[in-house]
């Protein structure tokens, strides 16, 4: 008898009420792939984007992660691209400022 009460609470709890929404939006956005995806729609009448398998996304999407300062320090300066050099200068300056702030010397 206890399992039945627990199952009904887990399957939906209250019906109706303020801001109900039905609870299917997360299921719909996960699509048929069963991925745990957080809905990102914020428009009242909008719809969450559909989730596709990884193979259906363009290849460049997986290379968008920016290099870290540690990785940039390991790279020879002659081998930097312009974007990598700009990122290195930005991250290095940020690190120097943080170091100065911790030391209390200006």
Buried (B, 14 or more C-beta within 10 A) or exposed (E): EEEEEEEEEEEEEEEEEEEEEEEEEEEBBBBEEEEEBEBEEEEEEEEBEEBEEEEEEEEEEEEEEEBEBEEBEEBEEEEBEEEBEEBBEEBEEEEEEEEEEEEEEE
